[in-house]
Amino acid sequence: MNVVTGVVMPAKPKFLEIACKDITVEFRSKSTVSLMILFSLITSMLFSITVPVFYAQEIGSSLLWLIFIFVGMLGYARAFIREVELETLEGLKLAPIHPASILAGKMLYNIVLMLLMEIVVIPIFVGVFNMSIARPIVFLAVLTLGNTAFAITISSLAILIIKSHSKELLLPVIAFPVIFPVVSSTVFALNMAVKGNVYGIESPVKIVISFAAIVLSVAFLTSEYAFTD
């Protein structure tokens, strides 16, 4: 409990403290956010040049999801890699914080990054490809759900490779087979939202939610072992 101006305030949960710390550090340096935004814009421009306009409506949602996968691979693992580079990971291990709280804080930080990317990338991508989305709210909800599951998965896998010498190369090799159910289900649901035929969309959505719940449960249950050298 903290006392501020004579009022007793509840202590902030540890995972929120870690997430707020990472967000503060990132917005001071803007290194990861700038790289992710720049990469997503360049990729959008390249897709707009190489993909014929008459195909954009059919495959636009898949290309958009592909951009978020590439950007996520670049940015989400940085939450842990930064701790290794700054040699602060051992301090986190020694701190009176449960590994599950550290993992939850990193996941929350990555989800915030993901929401920022959506705010920047989606309007630009839709404008560049002149996409017509029949169910925009459903489209945005499905994309956010898929990206959240993706961020949770990458955050969980990043713990396993942070001490590897080739961590930036190893993460995609490990992650792509694992996230395949999320990718395929999200793309299927996004295409349904674009066309406006959302009958049965709950099936791929349930797969994404179930996958995220399973990964989250396994990550929390094994977090203490994952942080052990």
Secondary structure as UniProt FT lines:
FT   STRAND          2..4
FT   TURN            5..6
FT   STRAND          7..9
FT   HELIX           14..29
FT   HELIX           31..50
FT   HELIX           53..75
FT   TURN            76..77
FT   HELIX           78..85
FT   TURN            86..87
FT   HELIX           89..94
FT   HELIX           99..129
FT   HELIX           136..161
FT   TURN            162..163
FT   TURN            165..166
FT   HELIX           167..195
FT   TURN            199..201
FT   HELIX           202..226
//
